[in-house]
Amino acid sequence: MSDFALHPRLAADTAFIVDWPLCRILLMNDQRFHWLILVPRVPDASELYDLSSDDQAAAIKEASRAGASLKAWSGAVKINIAALGNMVPQLHIHVIARKVGDAAWPAPVWSATGSSIPYPDPNAVVSELSRML
Amino acid sequence: MSDFALHPRLAADTAFIVDWPLCRILLMNDQRFHWLILVPRVPDASELYDLSSDDQAAAIKEASRAGASLKAWSGAVKINIAALGNMVPQLHIHVIARKVGDAAWPAPVWSATGSSIPYPDPNAVVSELSRML
């Protein structure tokens, strides 16, 4: 995995939390939602089927683990998991804690009106998530 | 899996294509997009992490297989895969072929304005997809 490099758009929108066996775990810097991005550290992967079978299994295992932890920690009612990539081709998996009445509920977060609201101190959230995940 | 029953909302919005080892494969009845719904035939599953590890691996394997086939068949530029479930609690996985200029591009399909447009003859599409998948 020596050639892995995070896409600049993902780097700009997120803060690094931790590396798991397959994925880099990032915090989306938008305080409207508790929102993680998981990026498999596999060069040139764009679709889930670009991953090997073992990496596919690892990806869903890590996304499920992140989702379960995030739901317990945030008190969310539902976890949304999605690999879209229409604008950023590097394979990345959204794991988002959803609450009734949040900025997009019950629509997907991408339907929220308005812009993202950065955390005043993303490092504090990263620190808390590092202990929780 | 004897207690599995498809959620009425999913039943109303889709047409049956085929059962794979884990998932029921459905066609979303909206001709604006080539859009499959995969429903693991596991009673009471809502989140991906409600599935066993083996079923998680099977789910991503089947979603990847469906996505690869759908992309090749449709000429899409990107496959979107998502498990949301904010409105329908039964675990279901969207597998959607996306094309530049489609009714929502580059936003997720749920951001499309307007309503779904049913196929005039969904059975014809089901028949074609049955051979392709």
HADDOCK unambig.tbl for C-alpha pairs under 7 A between the chains (distance, minus, plus):
assign (segid A and resid 47 and name CA) (segid B and resid 79 and name CA) 6.95 0.50 0.50
assign (segid A and resid 48 and name CA) (segid B and resid 64 and name CA) 5.99 0.50 0.50
assign (segid A and resid 49 and name CA) (segid B and resid 64 and name CA) 4.90 0.50 0.50
assign (segid A and resid 49 and name CA) (segid B and resid 68 and name CA) 6.65 0.50 0.50
assign (segid A and resid 56 and name CA) (segid B and resid 60 and name CA) 6.49 0.50 0.50
assign (segid A and resid 57 and name CA) (segid B and resid 57 and name CA) 4.74 0.50 0.50
assign (segid A and resid 57 and name CA) (segid B and resid 60 and name CA) 6.95 0.50 0.50
assign (segid A and resid 60 and name CA) (segid B and resid 56 and name CA) 6.50 0.50 0.50
assign (segid A and resid 60 and name CA) (segid B and resid 57 and name CA) 6.96 0.50 0.50
assign (segid A and resid 60 and name CA) (segid B and resid 60 and name CA) 6.78 0.50 0.50
assign (segid A and resid 64 and name CA) (segid B and resid 48 and name CA) 5.97 0.50 0.50
assign (segid A and resid 64 and name CA) (segid B and resid 49 and name CA) 4.89 0.50 0.50
assign (segid A and resid 68 and name CA) (segid B and resid 49 and name CA) 6.64 0.50 0.50
assign (segid A and resid 78 and name CA) (segid B and resid 86 and name CA) 6.50 0.50 0.50
assign (segid A and resid 79 and name CA) (segid B and resid 47 and name CA) 6.95 0.50 0.50
assign (segid A and resid 79 and name CA) (segid B and resid 84 and name CA) 6.90 0.50 0.50
assign (segid A and resid 80 and name CA) (segid B and resid 83 and name CA) 5.91 0.50 0.50
assign (segid A and resid 80 and name CA) (segid B and resid 84 and name CA) 4.39 0.50 0.50
assign (segid A and resid 81 and name CA) (segid B and resid 82 and name CA) 5.68 0.50 0.50
assign (segid A and resid 81 and name CA) (segid B and resid 83 and name CA) 5.21 0.50 0.50
assign (segid A and resid 81 and name CA) (segid B and resid 84 and name CA) 6.18 0.50 0.50
assign (segid A and resid 82 and name CA) (segid B and resid 81 and name CA) 5.68 0.50 0.50
assign (segid A and resid 82 and name CA) (segid B and resid 82 and name CA) 3.97 0.50 0.50
assign (segid A and resid 82 and name CA) (segid B and resid 83 and name CA) 6.15 0.50 0.50
assign (segid A and resid 83 and name CA) (segid B and resid 80 and name CA) 5.92 0.50 0.50
assign (segid A and resid 83 and name CA) (segid B and resid 81 and name CA) 5.23 0.50 0.50
assign (segid A and resid 83 and name CA) (segid B and resid 82 and name CA) 6.16 0.50 0.50
assign (segid A and resid 84 and name CA) (segid B and resid 79 and name CA) 6.91 0.50 0.50
assign (segid A and resid 84 and name CA) (segid B and resid 80 and name CA) 4.39 0.50 0.50
assign (segid A and resid 84 and name CA) (segid B and resid 81 and name CA) 6.18 0.50 0.50
assign (segid A and resid 86 and name CA) (segid B and resid 78 and name CA) 6.51 0.50 0.50
assign (segid A and resid 86 and name CA) (segid B and resid 106 and name CA) 5.65 0.50 0.50
assign (segid A and resid 87 and name CA) (segid B and resid 106 and name CA) 6.69 0.50 0.50
assign (segid A and resid 106 and name CA) (segid B and resid 86 and name CA) 5.66 0.50 0.50
assign (segid A and resid 106 and name CA) (segid B and resid 87 and name CA) 6.69 0.50 0.50
assign (segid A and resid 111 and name CA) (segid B and resid 111 and name CA) 5.58 0.50 0.50
